[in-house]
Structure formats: structure tokens, C-alpha cells
Amino acid sequence: MQSDEWNQVFEALEKADRLFRGLDGVSERAESYWNEGMDRLATAIWVYEKEHEQD
């Protein structure tokens, strides 16, 4: 994936995170699921990068 594509991915994730955290009345449970999802996305990106280091 090219640098500008990664920038778009990261900007979209950051925007989604800001929007979610700006919502009123988010429960601890919902926030916990959100955080787990963001952690999984970060791991998926890391795995993708490792798998494509030789490309």
C-alpha cells in the first residue's frame, strides 16, 4: 500500500475515533468494545505491513 493510501486509512480511523468519543452517553461497555476494535485494527495493519515488507 502506498503512503498516501495509508494516510487516508489513518485519517479515517482518527476521524472515526474522534466522532465516537464525542458521542454523549457512551457506556463503559461500548467504549470497551470500541477500544478492542481499534486495537484489532492496529494489529491487522501491523500484520499487513509485516506480510508485505518484501514487496
Beta strands, then each sheet from edge to edge (+ up, - down):
end
